[in-house]
């Protein structure tokens, strides 16, 4: 690892898998512990005159908190502290093993001797050398026995990804990998919107189900959940596939709420120790913008209806008590269905599931202890299990990934967005975040209006 970028604990965790770790002299190295943060919009909604109505099932279902609070509830803080503890434990133990030292030493560095420079990191024994790029290349040449005058042949990450995404079409035995990455919505997926659509997912699952070469399927989930209706439609497709061939679920960074909903249809659930999972709960939201239109824009409205409830989801007035009760009944019914689904698939009592549900999120390690996960590991572990269940020999199969990889045009589109961000003086990732921050808030509000949501609490960033 080398370069002039700001290195964080996350970057160093990835680098710790390497034999040696280098950094450019004079660069930053943040090694001062982890924190989690979430943003709250209640004050913004108050200023705009937008009135939210919230109905939820589960005391931990804090996905609605950004719209109703200015800070974390005690329940939310409790579960996020548990997530941080697991992340801290994995980070500490992994680095200690990589650097051949003790966990206590690594923990003490972050908590009592925190630093922000690579020079301090080198002195602490976390870095092997402070080298610029050319010196790194010389070191690699030395390791591989190449002449110092010989050019070092390298290739880009994009080339590597393109190679590993290819399909061995001449194989008779294939393991299909279906991706569910993003917020669950009805309809089609959108890579730019970060959503996985039920129709797109249905076609992908049908493809691997009906392809006779595909002997087993790995369902890769990285989703905070979303529409409960979409989640159930996707569950049905996974269940159909599971009835004809093994389906192994591999949960990535998170498989929460609706993401966990669809996972329950698999034969085996595999998660990383730090996978955010669970969040078994349901909520419904309604936003009234009538006051905002009148007070901020001078727009008023009038309505003619055929019943007292016809305009309840118009968004121009708050829900009345009877209407809140109607929405609450739908939410409670969906939550009950969720509990029954988990209980049936995991062999648990419904009351036991309710005790570990209520919208609470768990780490993969804790989820395994309480019966929501079968095995800890990554994609390689899930593929290995799929191969064994299908009776395939090691390396005796090809890989089919669906939905398809991004086209060249889509790649160019993302590159264009990155260049525009750069032209505005933003780093590509930060630029996208700035552009999308407020648009995502509005989009989420519209998407969740009146529809039962099985979605992870908050949008938590751990750094």
Buried (B, 14 or more C-beta within 10 A) or exposed (E): BBBEEEBBBBBBBEBBEEEBBBBBBEBBBBBBBBEBEBEBBBEBBEEBBBBBBBBBBBEBBBBBBBBBBEEBBEBBEEBBEBBBEBBBBBBBBBBBEBBEBEBEBBBBBBEEEEBEBBBBBBEBEBBBBBBBEEBBBBBBBEEEEBEEEEEEEEEEEEEEEEEEEEBEEEBEBBBBBBBBBBBBBBEBBBBEBBBBBBBBBBBBBBBBBEBEBBBBBBBBBBBBBBBBBBBBBBBBBBBBBBEEBBBBBBBBBBBBBBBBBBBBBBBBBBBBBBBBBBBBBBBBBBBBBBBBBBEEEEEEEEEEEEEEEEBBBBBBBBBEEEBBEBBBEBBBEBBBBBBEBBBEBBEBEBEBBBEBBBBBBBBBBBBBEBBBBBBBBBBEBBBBBBBBBBEBEEEEBBBBBBBEEBEEEEEEBBEEBBEBBEEEEBEBEEBBEEBBEEEBBEBBBEBBEBBBBBBBBBBBEBE
